[in-house]
């Protein structure tokens, strides 16, 4: 009886093979890391990955994605094995998707669809769900002809979450109407956030945005620094909905801390566009706190990927400090010391204090030094400076009955 139950559970997972094209202009290590990542993304979508096929080419084939010889090899494998899904490592054109589907006669899912699928699984808030649906519809819109019929014929499972088969079969006009509805609803959220941001700027509140690769540990540090308990798990894209909290450091200095969605190699442009309002939080930051999973074998590639996306989002000029995270999982020596980086773990209480001290030093670098004398009776001014500037020294001059304050402030 127990064996039967186990057997039926196993059959719920669709079996998949992975296919990737290594374009010669792309670094081989980076290509290998995207294939490892593709497997991880597939497993997150509960696909049972059987094997993978890769091919070196000067460019992807415009019609078949892979060369004809490789396509025949994949066809032969599918004929002799139980394969439900073929997952490609790149976003496919409509023609590539249809041709592969026609030749292989199984469901074809590309990297973008896979990421959209995970986002659909992870979205918790109404805003997050709307953003994911918008990204899915924008992805599907140019691919509707034939693509919807293909998905409908193949039934449920991966690739059908979100807008669903019925919506895929609507004409373009109805889908455009739905997209406009979503954009209108999201604009209300954006307008609310804009007013909130203007209020913060008016009050001259310092802002820090946590950025980094997916699963680097941003939410863990957000929780530690903000005394929060947001969703924190060893998962890809665990955080989709932006979290913003006001925290205090240095016994009074107020700042805003924002957690953002994790980045990934080949992050779909539709998702960057859909999550624009989320990323706006990071765009207004005075300091980016870049969290890197130092225990990951490809941490350097992940670090570079995040910086490339930061540049693409026109955020390259914002000062950046680096937290090399998950020290407790590292067996290698620590990364080279740098004044703008630190090697730590959230599991170590001493490291938590080190990060708070590190933050103090990093914030100081982005502000302007000042010195001010405040009369002992002027408690209001003293309170304001403690809240809105980073006070480094506070001494009382008894002869003149005044406080001598040294610190750092926004211009």
Secondary structure, DSSP 4 states (H G I P E B T S, - for coil): -HHHHHHHHHTTSEEEEEEEEEETTS-HHHHHHHHHHHHHHHHHTTEEEEEEEEEEESS-BTTTBS-HHHHHHHHHHHHHS---EEEESSPPPHHHHHHHHHHH-SEEEEHHHHHHHHHHHH--SHHHHHHHHHHHHHHHHTTHHHHHHHHHHH-SSTT-SSSHHHHHTS-HHHHHHHHHHHHHHHHHHHHHHHHHHHHHHHTT-EEEEEEEBTTSSHHHHHHHHHT------SSTT---S-EEEEEEETTTEEEEEEE-PPB-TT--HHHHHHTHHHHHHHHT-SEEEEEEETTSTTHHHHHHHHHHHHHHTT-TTS-EEEEEE-GGG--SPPPPP-TTEEE--TT-HHHHHHHHHHHHHHHHHHSEEEEEEEETT-HHHHHHHHHHSEEEEEEEETTTTEEEEEEEE--
